[in-house]
Amino acid sequence: MKKSLFLLVALIAISACAYTPVKTHIMTTWGENMTPETAWQNYPRPNLVRSDWQNLNGLWKFAVTKINEEMPKDDAWQQDILVPFAPESALSGVGRLTEPNETLWYKRTFELPEVKENTRYFLNFEAVDWRCQVFVNGKEATAAPHVGGNVPFAVEATDLIKAGENTLVVTAWDPSNSYGQPSGKQSLNPGGCFYTRVSGICGSVWMETTPKGYITGYNVESDIDKGEVKVTVDCAGDLAGAKVTAEISFGGEAVAEGEIADWSKGQTFTVAEPKLWDINEGNLYDIKLKLKTAFGTDEVKGYFGMRKIEFKKDELGIQRIYLNNKKIFMQGTLDQGWWPDGLLTPPSDEAMQYDIDILKEHGYNFMRKHIKIEPRRYYYLCDKAGFPIWQDMVSGGQKPEEKYHIYRAELVEMIKDLRNFPSIVVWIAYNEGWGQPDKEKSTETTRWLKQIDTTRLISETSGWTDHNCGDMKDHHQYPSPLPTPANDDRLTICGEFGGLGLFIEGHLWNPESKWGYRSDSNVEDSLKRYEEIMNNLARCAHESFAGSVYTQTTDVETEANGLVTYDRKVVKYPTAKMRALHKKVEKIALSIKPMTRKCFVPKGAEEKTLWRYTFEKPQGEWTAPNFDDSLWSLGEGGFGNEIIKNDLGAKPKTNWDTKEIYLRRVFILKEVPNENIEMDIFYDEDPEIYVNGTRIFKTEGYSRGYDRVLISKEDVKKAFKSGENVIAVGCKNKNGGAMIDLGFYSELKLGE
């Protein structure tokens, strides 16, 4: 991209003051190597590019006051801060938590060689959290404070700037999650799945020029079946005698061009033999738009992708996702987009590219961008990589009905700013009821999304409160997917599952505090558990699920359930093994062949099963095959209490309300299978399972249905034998519900 003298002057003017990141437990390689001169130097808005721009990232003066105090005097600016990083982050050089009763102040100067006639000057902000005002040369440029911490905005400074040195001051107030505005995972009290708050400037800042009449945006809707694209353009300013033209090209070769007579209604162009944007195929068309008025020509460059996403029933009558008329099963991760050194602001393009690449290497074919809006360069990288995104709206907090207008206003801005990125194929309005208002307002939001964007799938909510609105019924099932009936008129989705914790010492945000939904101490055990979960997913995907979202891409702060560590320095699992598992899930999910597996030992939910049981801890080797259990009671499986009947698939036949239970049962095998065996088990909680005195399974916690656990071929050989076998089970009831039931089966296979 051509950079003007405008930009070069700004780079020279960046403060030469010393800069040091704040010391923290872990940092990414990109953060360690970053300097104020290299921080976020690329043009921030890749789908609406202007050539004459000035980068204002770098070192600014920084101060904090109480919320009711005036702008600091010249001697009160306390230190430097590296923009675009929030003061809470290590890369800002500040590392200070902002309180709701405080105001942040930023100050810097920039040079303009001249102020041109018939030219407008705009200050652009990728993100400022939360309420922001802008001052240029001592006068306020914001007619009203900008409200919204997740979306870009621009402030006109035409009447306030001058040739030579200009002073820019930005002030921000952020109540974080105490106010109820969309703040996602930010928290004043981070822990578990909530993270360090982010305040003030947390995205790129730049100035650019336009003529008096200028383009504010555009939209391209493609019809791949007809080979057409419809281009609409948004314009503002002095538009007397205005004329808009478009030039479309692919790979440098012209495809179509012409005038857009009524740019607000749009113009349709023919694209012969279109190159489709697809998974792993980032085919992008370039578009150049020109707005000509009596005061000059505004020229912007952008791009678009031609693709089509829809859902319909497949050969088995199950609602499936079709991309470009091809049935697909979408396997992705919950992608939080947090960084140990930048928090919500990624360190660089290269850092963002790494996260995209690591998912592709693991065999995933999309990500769910979880209640976070990324810098627009992130979506550009996904567009180029052919990597789809399910985009969440950032969730709100308290009093969702009262703050509904704040949420909707920011949702509108998100759609406007991101709708031209072809990688985004799904909008998700709400997450798990967080900040979700009543049924009326929630469905209003969903209907508006479907009305405003017909080129994507719409999900009202991922998990929890579903009002039968939108294109998806989204279930959250931890740790493992559960058999779920298919919806007749909507997609059935497993929008979150997994969350397997694996702690990698030396790469933890806080070594004293670490958390995962289910945790293992070594890679082998964790990978085995992951394989079991994938087997469950395969069955559920074949029966109903059209897409799935594993939690999660990376560790985040105290959460240690990522595929890679928070600092992105350790990949936890072998990528080839992961790819193979995901390929297997895809094959089973999309197959129209029946699935088969043989029952060796039925579970109580399927047929009558009798067990010896006791509520007292046995004396002696109670797991041994020759242990005398003749004095134990005889009861029908499964064992549980009334509370557990609310859970999916629970059918307790014998009441169990004590703190622990011990079970034994005999079964006969004609021969030991020379294959993996699957154990279906519903437990609450902390089960230990033995076969012939050999422990084949132990875990902590509880399930919310029948987990499918893989018993490896090696463990089958160690524990099982031809003839009479004895299962011994121990299980606890620590609090509330109690349940234990299990059965053994051959590994799930596709029929011929």
Secondary structure by P-SEA (a helix, b strand, c coil): ccccaaaaaaaaacccccccccccccccccccccccccccccccccccccccccccccbbbbbccccccccccccccccccccccccccccccccccccccbbbbbbbbbbbccccccbbbbbbbcccccccccccccccccccbbbbccccccccccccccccbbbbbbbbccccccccccccccccccccccccccccccbbbbcccccccccccbbbbbcccccbbbbbbbbbccccbbbbbbbbbcccccccccccccccbbbbbbbcccccccccccbbbbbbbbbbcccbbbbbbbccccccccccccccccbbbbcccbbbbbbbccccccccccccccccaaaaaaaaaaaaaacccccccccccccaaaaaaaaaacbbbbccccccccccccaaaaaaaaaaaaaaaccccccccbbbccccccccccaaaaaaaaaaaaaacccbbbbcccccccccccccbbbbbcccccbbbbbccbbbbcccccbbbbbbccccccccccccccccccaaaaaaaaaaaaaaaaaaaaccccccccccccccccccccccccccccccccaaaaaaaaaaaaaaaaccbbbbbbbccccccccbbbbbbbcccccccccccccccccbbbbccccccccccccccccccccccccbbbbbbbbbbcccccbbbbbbcccccbbbbbcccccccccccccccbbbbbbcaaaaaacccccbbbbbbbbbbccccccccccccccccccc
